[in-house]
């Protein structure tokens, strides 16, 4: 109902004057950025390529969080993520996620939303050795292209599309390692009918199934059992399973990794879908024979889009490294805490896990959100300035939501102070003001306070 109500409030492009803040990307990070900026008094235009907000949570069927918690299980995230998590819980349906994000946006009258529009070109001008975005051109489903200008731009697309179109420097995949430009695999999620969830919960045995567990809404792990699985395609890996139980009894499955896919390429994504759809019946037959509760499982439906874990990594004012994550670095310009393990899905079948699945609480530096060669663009996505390995942790959605909230607060501050994101990132007084606002809004910025 909220998603339908949301669509009724989407106004035509001509109804909005040039916004002070332009947020591109209807992702969870984009919603967080728009809401945070609007709550700080900025006029915001949020542009989404899809008809509903929520990104991979609504389109790719990602229905549970990769949570950031301390080693003791204490929460280390507050702010907007805590509002969203309180509404959705640990597991949810795509429709529930869409309704939550729609309600957040509808509650802020300063936010104007445009759906079905994708950035296709950016016009820039050189200023003091940096590029400033003069306008962004969008292609719109069933309509003519249009341009938008703004004094502050938040690029909340998962791949950093606006920053790339503006000419910002970036690496692709694991390019920074010097090996190649291969990216983490992509996944087409699907649902299963006929699963006896009571047996799934009762039947999980860490001794035989491997580390993991099962609750009333989700089950994860099974790595020990999946070692026996032999994919039909040489481009497929199935390391483990992440399962979610929907209210109607269907079970979502995040399982099949497809290797060698460039997530920026529609042709590659179509190939990944074809490979996944050919592999899925083979995997279901394996699950029916091996897992309690799956004896009568059958295919339900596929997600509308493919989950892409990694594409670009931009060169920022600062860069997050694996050492920062592993050592638990919390710098002075931290805008949010993260702790998800360095979870790198193999990019080739022979890749081994480089890091143990251990949590270290670390901070996301503000400078990683700011492309070093753009004056007025800030990132909130898996494409922030991070190495391939560090992004294995920082890519998760709760972390991108806190990036979005920080980007929105910073955009409102930059507009009031008439400064660029570049200037803000290098000004300790300005960073302190942004951090103070985030703390007032409930963001946790120190691990000591997280454990209190």
C-alpha positions as CSV (number, residue, x, y, z in Angstrom):
1,X,0.0,0.0,0.0
2,X,2.8,2.4,0.9
3,X,4.6,1.7,-2.4
4,X,1.3,2.5,-4.3
5,X,0.8,5.6,-2.3
6,X,4.5,6.6,-3.0
7,X,3.9,6.3,-6.8
8,X,0.9,8.7,-6.5
9,X,3.2,11.3,-5.0
10,X,5.9,11.2,-7.7
11,X,5.6,14.5,-9.5
12,X,6.6,15.4,-13.1
13,X,10.1,16.8,-13.7
14,X,8.7,20.2,-14.6
15,X,7.1,20.6,-11.1
16,X,10.5,21.0,-9.4
17,X,12.9,23.9,-9.6
18,X,16.7,23.2,-9.5
19,X,17.3,21.3,-6.2
20,X,19.9,22.3,-3.7
21,X,20.8,18.6,-3.3
22,X,20.5,16.0,-6.0
23,X,20.6,12.4,-4.9
24,X,21.0,9.9,-7.7
25,X,20.1,6.3,-6.9
26,X,16.9,5.0,-5.3
27,X,19.1,2.6,-3.2
28,X,18.9,2.3,0.6
29,X,21.9,4.7,0.7
30,X,20.1,7.1,-1.6
31,X,17.0,7.2,0.6
32,X,19.2,7.8,3.7
33,X,21.0,10.6,1.9
34,X,17.8,12.3,0.8
35,X,16.1,12.0,4.2
36,X,19.1,13.2,6.1
37,X,19.6,16.2,3.8
38,X,15.8,17.1,4.0
39,X,15.8,16.8,7.8
40,X,18.6,19.3,7.8
41,X,16.5,21.8,5.8
42,X,17.8,21.1,2.2
43,X,15.5,20.9,-0.8
44,X,16.2,17.5,-2.3
45,X,15.5,15.7,-5.6
46,X,15.9,12.0,-5.5
47,X,16.2,10.2,-8.8
48,X,15.6,6.5,-9.1
49,X,16.1,4.2,-12.1
50,X,13.5,1.9,-10.7
51,X,9.8,2.5,-9.9
52,X,10.2,1.5,-6.3
53,X,12.9,2.6,-3.8
54,X,15.2,0.1,-2.1
55,X,17.7,-1.1,-4.7
56,X,18.8,-4.7,-4.3
57,X,16.5,-5.1,-1.3
58,X,13.5,-4.7,-3.5
59,X,14.8,-5.8,-6.9
60,X,17.4,-8.5,-6.2
61,X,15.4,-10.2,-3.4
62,X,18.0,-9.5,-0.7
63,X,15.8,-10.0,2.3
64,X,18.1,-9.9,5.3
65,X,20.8,-7.7,6.7
66,X,24.6,-8.3,6.9
67,X,24.6,-6.6,10.3
68,X,27.4,-4.6,11.8
69,X,27.8,-5.6,15.4
70,X,30.7,-5.7,17.9
71,X,32.4,-9.0,18.7
72,X,30.2,-9.2,21.8
73,X,27.1,-8.8,19.7
74,X,26.4,-5.2,20.7
75,X,25.0,-2.9,18.1
76,X,27.4,-0.4,16.6
77,X,24.9,1.4,14.3
78,X,22.4,4.0,15.1
79,X,20.9,6.9,13.2
80,X,18.7,6.2,10.2
81,X,19.7,2.5,10.0
82,X,18.3,1.9,13.4
83,X,15.0,3.4,12.2
84,X,14.9,1.2,9.2
85,X,16.0,-1.9,11.2
86,X,13.4,-1.3,13.8
87,X,10.7,-1.2,11.1
88,X,11.9,-4.2,9.1
89,X,13.7,-6.5,11.6
90,X,16.4,-8.9,10.7
91,X,14.5,-10.4,7.8
92,X,11.8,-8.9,5.5
93,X,10.2,-9.2,2.1
94,X,10.9,-6.9,-0.9
95,X,7.4,-5.4,-0.5
96,X,8.1,-4.6,3.2
97,X,11.4,-3.0,2.3
98,X,9.8,-0.9,-0.5
99,X,7.1,0.3,1.9
100,X,9.6,1.3,4.6
101,X,11.7,3.3,2.1
102,X,8.6,4.9,0.6
103,X,7.3,5.9,4.0
104,X,10.6,7.5,4.9
105,X,10.6,9.6,1.8
106,X,6.9,10.5,2.0
107,X,7.5,11.8,5.5
108,X,9.8,14.5,4.3
109,X,8.0,17.2,2.2
110,X,11.3,18.7,1.0
111,X,12.0,15.5,-1.0
112,X,10.9,15.4,-4.7
113,X,11.1,12.0,-6.3
114,X,11.6,11.1,-10.0
115,X,11.4,7.5,-10.9
116,X,12.4,5.6,-14.1
117,X,15.3,7.8,-14.9
118,X,18.9,6.8,-15.4
119,X,22.0,9.1,-15.6
120,X,23.5,9.0,-19.1
121,X,25.8,12.1,-19.3
122,X,27.4,14.6,-17.1
123,X,28.7,18.1,-18.1
124,X,31.6,19.4,-16.1
125,X,33.8,22.5,-15.8
126,X,37.3,22.7,-14.5
127,X,37.7,24.9,-11.3
128,X,41.0,25.1,-9.4
129,X,42.2,21.8,-10.7
130,X,39.0,20.0,-9.9
131,X,35.9,19.3,-12.0
132,X,32.6,20.7,-11.0
133,X,29.4,19.1,-12.3
134,X,27.2,21.7,-14.2
135,X,24.4,19.3,-14.9
136,X,23.4,15.6,-15.1
137,X,21.4,14.3,-18.1
138,X,18.9,11.5,-17.4
139,X,17.2,9.2,-19.9
140,X,13.6,8.5,-18.8
141,X,11.5,5.5,-19.5
142,X,8.9,6.5,-22.1
143,X,9.9,10.1,-22.1
144,X,12.5,12.6,-23.4
145,X,15.9,13.1,-21.7
146,X,16.1,15.9,-19.2
147,X,18.9,17.7,-17.3
148,X,19.2,18.5,-13.6
149,X,21.5,20.9,-11.9
150,X,22.3,21.1,-8.2
151,X,24.9,22.7,-5.9
152,X,25.6,19.3,-4.1
153,X,25.3,15.9,-5.7
154,X,25.1,12.6,-3.9
155,X,26.0,9.6,-6.1
156,X,24.2,6.7,-4.4
157,X,24.2,4.4,-7.4
158,X,25.8,1.1,-6.6
159,X,28.4,1.5,-9.3
160,X,29.1,5.2,-8.9
161,X,27.6,6.1,-12.3
162,X,27.5,9.8,-11.9
163,X,31.1,10.1,-10.7
164,X,32.2,7.8,-13.6
165,X,30.4,9.9,-16.1
166,X,32.0,13.0,-14.6
167,X,35.5,11.6,-15.2
168,X,36.5,10.6,-11.7
169,X,39.3,8.1,-11.5
170,X,38.5,4.6,-10.4
171,X,39.8,1.0,-10.3
172,X,37.6,-2.0,-11.3
173,X,37.3,-5.1,-9.3
174,X,40.6,-6.3,-7.9
175,X,42.6,-4.0,-10.2
176,X,44.4,-2.4,-7.2
177,X,46.0,-5.8,-6.4
178,X,47.9,-5.8,-9.7
179,X,46.4,-9.1,-10.8
180,X,43.6,-8.2,-13.2
181,X,40.2,-6.4,-13.3
182,X,38.1,-9.4,-12.3
183,X,35.2,-8.7,-9.9
184,X,33.5,-10.6,-7.2
185,X,30.8,-12.9,-8.6
186,X,27.1,-11.9,-9.1
187,X,24.1,-13.8,-7.8
188,X,20.6,-14.3,-9.2
189,X,18.4,-15.1,-6.2
190,X,15.3,-17.3,-6.4
191,X,12.5,-18.7,-4.3
192,X,11.6,-22.2,-3.4
193,X,8.1,-23.6,-2.7
194,X,7.3,-26.7,-0.7
195,X,10.1,-26.3,2.0
196,X,9.2,-27.5,5.5
197,X,10.7,-24.7,7.5
198,X,10.1,-26.5,10.8
199,X,12.4,-29.2,9.7
200,X,15.0,-26.7,8.4
201,X,15.2,-25.1,11.9
202,X,15.2,-28.4,13.8
203,X,17.6,-30.1,11.4
204,X,20.5,-27.6,11.3
205,X,23.5,-29.3,12.8
206,X,26.7,-27.3,12.9
207,X,28.7,-30.5,13.3
208,X,27.7,-31.7,9.9
209,X,26.4,-28.6,8.2
210,X,29.2,-26.2,9.1
211,X,29.1,-22.9,10.9
212,X,25.7,-21.3,10.6
213,X,22.2,-21.6,12.1
214,X,18.5,-21.3,11.5
215,X,15.7,-19.1,13.1
216,X,12.1,-18.6,12.3
217,X,12.8,-16.3,9.4
218,X,16.3,-17.1,8.1
219,X,18.9,-19.9,7.8
220,X,22.6,-19.5,6.8
221,X,25.7,-21.6,6.5
222,X,25.7,-25.2,5.1
223,X,29.3,-24.8,3.8
224,X,30.3,-28.3,4.9
225,X,27.4,-29.9,2.9
226,X,27.9,-27.6,-0.1
227,X,31.5,-28.9,-0.5
228,X,30.0,-32.0,-2.1
229,X,28.0,-29.9,-4.7
230,X,29.4,-30.1,-8.3
231,X,28.1,-27.3,-10.5
232,X,27.1,-28.0,-14.1
233,X,28.7,-24.7,-15.3
234,X,32.5,-24.0,-14.8
235,X,31.5,-20.4,-14.2
236,X,29.4,-21.3,-11.1
237,X,30.4,-21.6,-7.4
238,X,28.1,-22.5,-4.5
239,X,30.0,-22.0,-1.3
240,X,27.1,-21.9,1.2
241,X,23.5,-20.9,1.5
242,X,21.6,-17.9,2.8
243,X,17.9,-18.7,3.1
244,X,14.9,-16.5,4.1
245,X,11.4,-17.6,4.9
246,X,8.7,-15.4,3.4
247,X,5.3,-15.0,5.2
248,X,3.6,-17.0,2.4
249,X,5.9,-19.9,3.0
250,X,8.2,-19.5,0.1
251,X,11.9,-19.5,0.8
252,X,14.4,-17.2,-0.8
253,X,17.8,-18.6,-1.7
254,X,21.1,-16.6,-2.1
255,X,23.4,-19.4,-3.3
256,X,24.7,-19.4,-6.9
257,X,27.7,-17.3,-7.6
258,X,28.5,-16.6,-11.3
259,X,32.1,-15.8,-12.1
260,X,33.6,-13.6,-14.8
261,X,30.7,-11.1,-15.0
262,X,31.2,-7.3,-15.4
263,X,28.3,-5.9,-13.4
264,X,28.3,-2.8,-15.5
265,X,27.5,-4.7,-18.7
266,X,23.9,-5.6,-19.6
267,X,25.1,-8.3,-21.9
268,X,27.2,-9.9,-19.1
269,X,24.2,-9.7,-16.7
270,X,22.0,-11.4,-19.2
271,X,24.6,-14.1,-19.6
272,X,24.7,-14.5,-15.8
273,X,20.9,-14.9,-15.6
274,X,21.0,-17.6,-18.3
275,X,23.8,-19.5,-16.5
276,X,21.9,-19.2,-13.1
277,X,18.6,-20.3,-14.5
278,X,20.3,-23.4,-16.1
279,X,22.1,-24.2,-12.8
280,X,19.2,-23.7,-10.4
281,X,17.3,-27.0,-11.1
282,X,20.5,-28.9,-10.6
283,X,21.1,-27.2,-7.2
284,X,17.4,-27.8,-6.1
285,X,17.8,-31.5,-6.8
286,X,20.9,-31.6,-4.7
287,X,19.1,-29.8,-1.8
288,X,16.2,-32.2,-2.0
289,X,18.5,-35.1,-1.5
290,X,20.7,-33.6,1.2
291,X,18.9,-31.2,3.4
292,X,16.0,-31.8,5.9
293,X,12.9,-29.9,5.0
294,X,13.8,-29.7,1.3
295,X,12.5,-33.1,0.2
296,X,9.6,-31.5,-1.8
297,X,11.2,-28.2,-2.7
298,X,10.5,-26.8,-6.2
299,X,11.4,-23.6,-8.0
300,X,9.2,-20.6,-7.3
301,X,10.4,-17.4,-9.0
302,X,13.6,-15.5,-9.8
303,X,14.5,-12.0,-8.7
304,X,13.9,-9.3,-11.2
305,X,17.5,-8.1,-11.1
306,X,20.9,-9.7,-10.3
307,X,22.8,-8.9,-7.2
308,X,26.1,-7.3,-8.1
309,X,28.7,-7.2,-5.3
310,X,31.5,-5.2,-6.9
311,X,32.3,-3.0,-9.9
312,X,34.1,0.3,-9.4
313,X,36.3,1.6,-6.6
314,X,36.9,5.3,-6.8
315,X,40.0,7.1,-5.9
316,X,39.1,9.4,-3.0
317,X,40.5,12.0,-0.7
318,X,41.2,9.0,1.6
319,X,41.2,5.2,0.9
320,X,40.0,2.4,3.1
321,X,42.4,-0.6,3.2
322,X,42.3,-4.1,4.5
323,X,44.8,-3.1,7.2
324,X,42.3,-0.4,8.3
325,X,39.6,-3.0,8.6
326,X,41.7,-5.7,10.2
327,X,43.4,-3.3,12.7
328,X,40.1,-1.7,13.7
329,X,41.2,1.9,12.7
330,X,38.7,4.6,13.8
331,X,40.1,7.9,12.3
332,X,39.1,11.3,13.4
333,X,36.8,11.9,10.4
334,X,34.8,8.6,11.0
335,X,31.2,9.0,9.9
336,X,30.0,5.6,11.0
337,X,31.2,2.2,12.3
338,X,31.4,-1.1,10.5
339,X,32.4,-4.6,11.5
340,X,31.3,-7.0,8.8
341,X,34.1,-9.5,8.1
342,X,36.3,-9.2,5.1
343,X,33.9,-11.3,3.0
344,X,35.4,-11.7,-0.5
345,X,33.5,-14.1,-2.8
346,X,36.1,-15.9,-5.0
347,X,36.6,-14.3,-8.4
348,X,38.1,-17.5,-9.8
349,X,37.4,-21.1,-8.8
350,X,40.8,-21.5,-7.3
351,X,40.6,-18.5,-5.0
352,X,40.9,-19.2,-1.3
353,X,39.6,-17.1,1.6
354,X,42.4,-14.7,2.6
355,X,40.9,-13.6,5.9
356,X,39.2,-15.4,8.7
357,X,35.5,-14.5,9.3
358,X,36.4,-12.3,12.3
359,X,34.8,-9.0,13.2
360,X,36.9,-5.9,13.9
361,X,35.1,-2.7,14.6
362,X,36.4,0.1,12.3
363,X,35.4,3.5,11.1
364,X,34.4,4.7,7.6
365,X,36.5,7.9,6.9
366,X,34.6,10.8,5.4
367,X,37.4,11.2,2.9
368,X,36.6,7.8,1.3
369,X,33.2,9.2,0.2
370,X,34.7,12.2,-1.7
371,X,36.3,11.5,-5.2
372,X,39.6,13.3,-5.2
373,X,39.1,14.9,-8.6
374,X,35.4,16.1,-8.2
375,X,34.4,19.2,-6.2
376,X,30.7,18.8,-5.7
377,X,30.1,15.0,-5.8
378,X,30.0,12.7,-2.8
379,X,29.6,8.9,-2.9
380,X,27.4,6.6,-0.8
381,X,27.7,3.1,-2.2
382,X,29.9,0.0,-2.5
383,X,32.0,2.2,-4.9
384,X,33.5,4.4,-2.2
385,X,37.3,4.7,-2.1
386,X,38.3,1.3,-0.8
387,X,40.6,-1.4,-2.0
388,X,39.2,-4.6,-3.4
389,X,39.8,-6.5,-0.1
390,X,38.5,-3.7,2.2
391,X,35.3,-3.4,0.0
392,X,34.6,-7.0,1.0
393,X,33.5,-5.6,4.3
394,X,32.4,-2.1,3.5
395,X,30.1,-3.1,0.6
396,X,27.2,-4.3,2.9
397,X,24.0,-2.4,2.9
398,X,23.9,-1.2,6.5
399,X,27.3,0.4,5.9
400,X,26.2,2.1,2.7
401,X,23.1,3.4,4.6
402,X,25.3,5.2,7.2
403,X,27.4,6.5,4.3
404,X,24.2,7.9,2.8
405,X,23.1,9.5,6.0
406,X,26.6,11.2,6.4
407,X,26.5,12.3,2.7
408,X,23.1,13.9,3.2
409,X,24.2,15.7,6.4
410,X,27.4,16.8,4.6
411,X,25.4,18.0,1.6
412,X,23.1,20.2,3.7
413,X,26.1,21.6,5.6
414,X,28.0,22.3,2.4
415,X,25.0,24.1,1.0
416,X,24.6,26.3,4.1
417,X,28.4,27.0,4.4
418,X,28.8,27.4,0.6
419,X,31.8,25.0,0.5
420,X,32.6,22.1,-1.7
421,X,32.9,18.5,-0.5
422,X,36.6,18.7,-1.3
423,X,37.0,21.7,1.1
424,X,34.8,20.1,3.7
425,X,36.9,16.9,3.7
426,X,40.0,18.8,4.4
427,X,38.6,21.1,7.1
428,X,38.7,19.6,10.6
429,X,36.3,22.1,12.0
430,X,33.7,21.4,9.3
431,X,34.2,17.6,9.7
432,X,33.7,18.0,13.4
433,X,30.4,19.9,12.7
434,X,29.1,17.1,10.4
435,X,30.1,14.4,13.0
436,X,28.4,16.3,15.8
437,X,25.2,16.5,13.7
438,X,25.4,12.7,13.0
439,X,25.8,12.0,16.7
440,X,22.8,14.2,17.6
441,X,20.9,12.1,15.1
442,X,21.9,8.9,16.8
443,X,24.9,7.7,14.8
444,X,27.5,5.9,16.8
445,X,31.0,7.1,16.1
446,X,33.2,5.5,18.8
447,X,33.4,1.9,19.8
448,X,33.5,2.7,23.5
449,X,30.0,4.2,23.2
450,X,28.9,1.3,21.1
451,X,29.7,-1.1,24.0
452,X,28.2,1.0,26.7
